[in-house]
Amino acid sequence: MALEKLGENLYLYPGSPSTMIKTGEKTVIIDPGNGSKRHKELRRELRKIGLEINYMLATHAHADHIAIAPKLDKPLFIHRYEFSIAETPLNRELLTFGSKAPKGFLVYQFPNEVRVHAVFDWSDELFGLRTLELPGHSPGMTGFLDEENAVLYAGDSFFGERVIESVGLPYLIEPNLFKESIKRLMNYTEEGVLLIPSHGRRVKGEKALNLLEFNLKRVEAGESRILELLKTPRSASELSYFLAKSFDAKITPQTLALNQVPIRAIIADLYNRDLIEPVIEEDLKWKAKP
């Protein structure tokens, strides 16, 4: 893979996640990513254009976005809500899996600590980029807007269609915040901004609006189907299985386990809206209210 030029002093290195690169007085990479060779690949591609990495930014602290940060050994900046998640392997597992995960169970499980050198807030200006508030997937999920080039690296605030179709639900920890972030992204799309998800193809204009709408509708469909499924009392694990089947998603132990995170988030919201109630049937289950 090679660098793709997005605009003046702006590049993208493909992958899952992709890595955006802003050059200028300093060279900054956004979401360095993961993989045994990725740190070497990034350095190699930048050297081809006569540059070295000076700083790293992260949209959030999930392992697949920051795993190679220690190998690059450059200062890392992250939102203050993500600081403890990035620096503590256990916190990363708690956020991703809901508890300590079985060894080797998660695809992006890794034991090493990631040192954060600085934290930022939303709306801060960093290296010619503006930080945007896009939570829902993660507490401090951040987008990076290059206003000069009208490009927004949106991290995991939305996903490509193939990613969602393979798992069933977008991974989120707060459905309403996720939906609000999608609507915020729609506003940027209407202004002609190119959107880049970490996992999926970059999109603009009508394609971007359609993809954002797909993300939004899938969350809403998940909420609706969970409520329908809860006409019969079910546990979160049972919901994960039946929901995956209803979306024709891949049914694997990892998919079913990870999908329980957004399902529990949706359950909490439905309970807060007084639409469901807990019941005990040899296990904690939930059922829709009449």
C-alpha positions in Angstrom: 0.0 0.0 0.0 1.1 3.5 -0.7 0.2 7.0 0.6 -2.9 8.6 -1.1 -2.8 12.4 -1.4 -5.9 14.0 -0.1 -4.9 17.7 -0.5 -2.3 20.2 0.4 0.0 18.6 3.0 -2.5 15.9 3.6 -2.2 12.1 3.0 -4.0 8.9 3.8 -2.4 5.5 4.4 -5.0 2.8 3.8 -5.9 0.1 6.3 -8.4 -0.8 9.0 -8.0 1.6 10.6 -6.6 4.0 8.0 -4.1 6.6 9.1 -4.3 10.2 8.1 -1.1 12.2 7.8 -0.8 16.0 8.1 2.5 17.5 7.0 3.9 21.0 7.3 6.3 22.4 9.9 5.7 19.1 11.8 4.5 15.7 10.5 1.5 14.4 12.4 -0.2 11.0 12.0 -3.8 10.3 13.2 -4.6 6.8 14.4 -1.3 5.0 13.9 -3.2 1.6 13.9 -2.0 -1.9 14.6 -0.1 -4.8 13.1 3.4 -6.2 13.4 4.7 -4.4 10.3 2.6 -1.2 10.2 5.1 1.0 12.1 7.7 0.1 9.5 5.3 0.7 6.6 4.3 4.1 7.8 8.0 5.2 8.3 8.9 3.8 4.8 6.1 5.6 3.0 6.9 8.9 4.7 10.6 8.6 3.9 9.7 8.3 0.3 8.5 11.9 0.4 11.3 13.0 2.6 9.5 13.1 6.0 9.7 11.7 9.4 6.9 11.4 12.0 7.0 14.0 14.8 3.7 13.6 16.6 0.7 11.2 16.9 -2.9 12.0 17.4 -5.6 9.4 18.3 -9.4 9.6 17.7 -9.9 7.3 20.7 -8.0 4.7 22.7 -9.3 1.3 21.3 -6.4 -1.0 20.8 -6.7 -1.3 17.0 -6.1 2.5 16.7 -3.1 2.9 19.0 -1.4 -0.5 19.3 1.8 0.5 17.4 2.2 3.8 19.2 5.0 2.5 21.5 6.9 1.2 18.4 6.8 4.6 16.8 8.0 6.2 20.0 6.7 9.7 19.3 4.5 12.0 21.5 0.9 10.9 21.5 -2.0 13.3 22.0 -5.5 12.0 22.9 -8.8 13.4 24.3 -8.8 13.7 28.1 -11.7 11.2 28.4 -9.5 8.6 26.7 -6.3 9.1 28.6 -6.8 6.3 31.2 -8.1 4.0 28.6 -5.0 4.4 26.4 -2.5 4.1 29.2 -4.1 1.0 30.9 -4.5 -2.3 29.1 -7.2 -3.5 31.5 -9.2 -0.3 30.9 -9.1 -0.9 27.2 -10.5 -4.4 27.7 -13.2 -3.1 30.1 -14.4 -0.6 27.5 -14.2 -3.0 24.6 -15.4 -6.2 26.2 -17.2 -5.2 29.3 -14.7 -7.0 31.6 -11.3 -8.7 31.6 -11.3 -10.6 28.3 -10.1 -14.2 27.9 -6.6 -14.3 26.7 -6.4 -14.1 22.9 -10.2 -13.8 22.6 -10.2 -10.2 21.3 -8.6 -9.6 17.9 -6.8 -6.4 19.1 -5.9 -7.5 22.6 -2.5 -6.4 23.6 -0.8 -6.1 27.0 1.7 -3.3 26.5 1.1 0.2 28.0 0.7 3.2 25.7 2.1 6.4 27.1 0.1 9.5 26.5 2.1 12.7 26.4 -0.7 15.3 26.2 -4.4 15.5 26.4 -6.8 17.9 24.5 -10.4 19.0 24.6 -12.9 19.2 21.8 -12.5 22.4 19.7 -8.8 22.6 20.3 -6.5 23.4 17.4 -3.6 20.9 17.0 -1.1 21.1 14.1 -3.5 22.7 11.7 -6.4 20.4 12.7 -9.5 21.2 14.7 -10.8 18.6 17.1 -14.5 17.8 16.9 -16.8 16.2 19.4 -18.1 12.9 18.1 -18.7 10.6 21.1 -21.0 7.5 21.2 -18.6 4.9 20.0 -16.2 5.8 22.8 -16.4 8.5 25.6 -13.8 10.8 24.0 -14.3 9.9 20.3 -12.8 12.8 18.4 -12.8 13.9 14.7 -10.0 15.9 13.2 -11.0 18.6 10.7 -8.6 20.0 8.1 -10.5 23.1 7.1 -8.0 24.1 4.4 -8.7 20.9 2.5 -12.3 20.4 3.7 -11.4 16.9 5.0 -12.7 15.3 8.2 -11.1 12.2 9.7 -14.0 10.8 11.7 -12.5 7.8 13.3 -15.2 5.3 14.5 -18.0 7.8 14.7 -19.4 6.0 11.7 -18.5 2.8 9.8 -18.4 1.5 6.2 -21.4 -0.7 5.2 -19.3 -3.9 5.0 -18.2 -3.5 8.6 -21.7 -3.1 9.9 -23.2 -5.8 7.8 -20.5 -8.3 9.0 -21.3 -7.7 12.7 -24.9 -6.5 12.8 -24.7 -3.4 14.9 -22.3 -0.5 15.0 -20.1 -0.8 18.1 -21.3 1.9 20.5 -21.5 2.6 24.2 -24.2 5.3 24.2 -26.8 5.1 21.3 -28.1 8.6 21.6 -24.6 10.2 21.6 -23.7 8.0 18.6 -26.8 9.2 16.7 -26.1 12.8 17.6 -22.6 12.5 16.2 -24.0 11.1 13.0 -26.3 14.1 12.6 -23.3 16.4 13.3 -21.4 14.7 10.5 -24.3 15.2 8.2 -24.0 18.9 8.7 -20.3 18.8 7.6 -21.3 16.6 4.6 -23.8 19.3 3.5 -21.0 21.8 3.6 -19.0 19.7 1.1 -16.5 18.1 3.5 -14.9 14.8 2.6 -15.5 12.3 5.4 -13.0 9.5 6.2 -14.1 6.7 8.6 -11.3 4.6 10.2 -12.9 1.5 8.8 -14.4 2.0 5.4 -14.0 4.1 2.2 -13.8 7.9 2.3 -17.1 9.5 1.2 -18.5 12.8 0.1 -21.7 14.4 -0.9 -24.7 12.1 -1.5 -22.6 9.0 -0.9 -21.6 10.3 2.5 -25.2 11.2 3.4 -26.3 7.7 2.4 -23.7 6.0 4.4 -24.4 8.2 7.5 -28.1 7.4 7.1 -27.2 3.7 6.9 -25.4 3.9 10.2 -28.3 5.9 11.8 -30.9 3.5 10.5 -29.0 0.4 11.6 -28.9 1.7 15.2 -32.6 2.6 15.1 -33.4 -0.8 13.6 -31.4 -2.4 16.4 -33.4 -0.5 19.0 -36.7 -1.5 17.3 -35.8 -5.2 16.9 -34.5 -5.5 20.5 -37.9 -4.1 21.7 -39.7 -6.6 19.5 -37.5 -9.5 20.6 -38.2 -8.5 24.2 -41.9 -9.4 23.9 -40.3 -12.7 25.1 -38.0 -12.2 28.1 -34.4 -12.5 26.9 -30.9 -12.0 28.3 -28.3 -9.7 26.6 -26.5 -12.8 25.2 -29.7 -14.2 23.8 -30.5 -10.9 22.2 -27.0 -10.8 20.6 -27.7 -14.2 18.9 -31.2 -13.4 17.7 -30.2 -9.9 16.6 -27.2 -11.1 14.6 -29.4 -13.7 12.9 -32.0 -11.0 12.0 -29.3 -8.9 10.3 -27.6 -11.9 8.6 -24.4 -11.0 10.4 -21.5 -13.4 11.0 -22.2 -15.5 14.1 -18.9 -16.1 15.9 -18.1 -16.1 19.6 -16.3 -12.7 19.2 -19.1 -11.1 17.3 -21.7 -12.3 19.8 -19.6 -11.1 22.8 -18.8 -7.7 21.3 -22.3 -7.1 20.2 -23.4 -7.4 23.8 -21.8 -4.0 24.5 -24.1 -2.0 22.2 -27.0 -4.2 23.1 -26.5 -3.4 26.8 -26.2 0.3 26.0 -29.6 0.1 24.1 -31.1 -1.9 27.0 -30.1 0.9 29.4 -31.7 3.5 27.1 -35.0 1.5 26.7 -35.1 1.0 30.5 -34.6 4.7 31.1 -37.5 5.4 28.7 -39.6 3.0 30.8 -40.1 0.7 27.8 -38.7 -2.5 29.3 -38.2 -4.1 32.7 -35.9 -6.7 34.3 -37.1 -10.2 35.1 -35.4 -13.2 36.8 -35.7 -16.5 35.0 -32.7 -18.4 36.1 -30.8 -15.4 34.8 -31.3 -11.7 34.5 -33.5 -11.1 31.5 -35.4 -8.1 30.1 -38.9 -7.9 28.7 -40.9 -5.2 27.0 -43.7 -3.6 29.0 -47.2 -4.0 27.7 
